[in-house]
C-alpha cells in the first residue's frame, strides 16, 4: 500500500466543467493544500461518453485510476454497466483485487456493503441524504466519515462539481487495506450514488 494513504484527512476536489464526460478529482492535504493524489478516467469509450450526457449516466461503467501527482499507481476503481444496483471492484497498485462495494437495492440516502478480497462484508458505508454525510461503520465503530464541502452556490448551480472531506479514524491502522477501500468509496459516493 502506498504511504500517501497513511494520512487521516483528505480533501477530494472534483474538476469542474460544463460538458465533461470523464470524472476527474484531485485529493489534497486539507492543512497544506498539497496535491496527494489524482483520480482520472484515462480511457473513456465513445458510447460511455455519449451516455454520460443522458439520464442513464448512473448506469455507465467507469474505470478510475488513482495515482500520485508523479504517476505512481495507488488504486484502481472499476464498475461495469449497472441497472438496479452497482457492484464496484477495487484493485491495488499491482492490479490485484483487494475488495469492493455492493450497493443496497433499497436504501434512502444510499448504502454500500464494503467487501474484502473474498467478498466478505467488512463494514457498511451509510449515508444521510438530508445532509450529504456518510460514514463507514463496522458494528458500533465509525472507521471514517465523509462530508460534502460546498464551494459556493453559484458553482453548484452551474456545474456538477462535488467536493468532499474524508476523515479516517485513528483506529484504522496505517497499513490496513481498509484505507484503500475507504478512498475508493469516496469516488463511488459521487459517481454511483449522487449522479
Buried (B, 14 or more C-beta within 10 A) or exposed (E): BBEBBEBBEBBBBBBBEEEBBBBBBBBBBBEEEEEBBBBBBEEBEEEBBEBBEEEEBBBBBBBBBBBBEEEEBBBBBBBEEBEEEBBBBBBBBEEEBBBBBBBBEEBEBBBBBBBBBEEEEBBBBBBEEEEBBBBBBBEEEBBBBBBBEEBEEEEBEEBBBBBBBBBBBEEBEEEBBBBBBBBBBBBBBBBBBBB
